[in-house]
Amino acid sequence: MVQSERKIPKDAPVIAIDGPSASGKGTVAMAVALQLGLHYLDSGAIYRVIGLAASRTGLDLDQESAIAAMSLNIKISFINERVFWADEDVTDAIRTEPMGAAASRVAAHPGVRQAVLQWQRDFCKSPGLVADGRDMGSVVFPAAKLKIFLTASVEARALRRYKQLKSKGLDANIDSLLLELTLRDQRDSERAVAPLQRFADAIEVDTTQLSVVESVEKVLLLCEAAGIRSRGLS
Ligand code: C5P
């Protein structure tokens, strides 16, 4: 992964959307980026590909230095809403709950986070960026123009993930999903580096009772209130 020292451009507002697993961040963030004509960064996908690559190459997920070294050179690309590891389309392979758990383990290593930090910042280009993850507003883009903490009850999130898996014809069990999401949230919140937290400067949006359309509308209203309009022009 090529690192550069480019500064965040001033004419590119960042909308940081952080929150727990399966809160709908990805769907909402992508829709908001499309509506406003902004770039989009799915930072979770980066950790998922690193987790997948580490598992496939037989690395122990607890071996920080080996995984950090691999992360420095890993080739990840986003092309037309697909995610590639080198030339392989891994979009579906990284979306499983075991890969979410592997991502959460590699993401707990400070060396891994440092390896991908500047690369994530490079996604911020004119006319602006919508970035989703756990530390977008706290570490990666602390000067983001708008910071949102998108959440929902763990039961609602497990049910959404259940329906999503079923709609793809995949096996799913609501009780194990509930447990897996709870464990992943716990690991993400309790880790020493860039923990999942709602910071005071982030606006909380609870989507437990909201549809996707309503959630997107709510975030778009917050963007407008922050002076971020279509194509990032304010
Ligand atoms: O968002 P998603 O569920 O795809 O993220 C997978 C995992 O990657 C999370 O559980 C979290 O441990 C990690 N992650 C992170 N920081 C981010 C995005 C994701 O630590 N900015």
Boltz pocket constraint, residues with backbone or C-beta under 6 A from the ligand:
constraints:
  - pocket:
      binder: B
      contacts: [[A, 21], [A, 22], [A, 43], [A, 44], [A, 45], [A, 47], [A, 48], [A, 99], [A, 100], [A, 103], [A, 104], [A, 105], [A, 107], [A, 108], [A, 132], [A, 133], [A, 134], [A, 135], [A, 136], [A, 184], [A, 188], [A, 194]]
      max_distance: 6.0
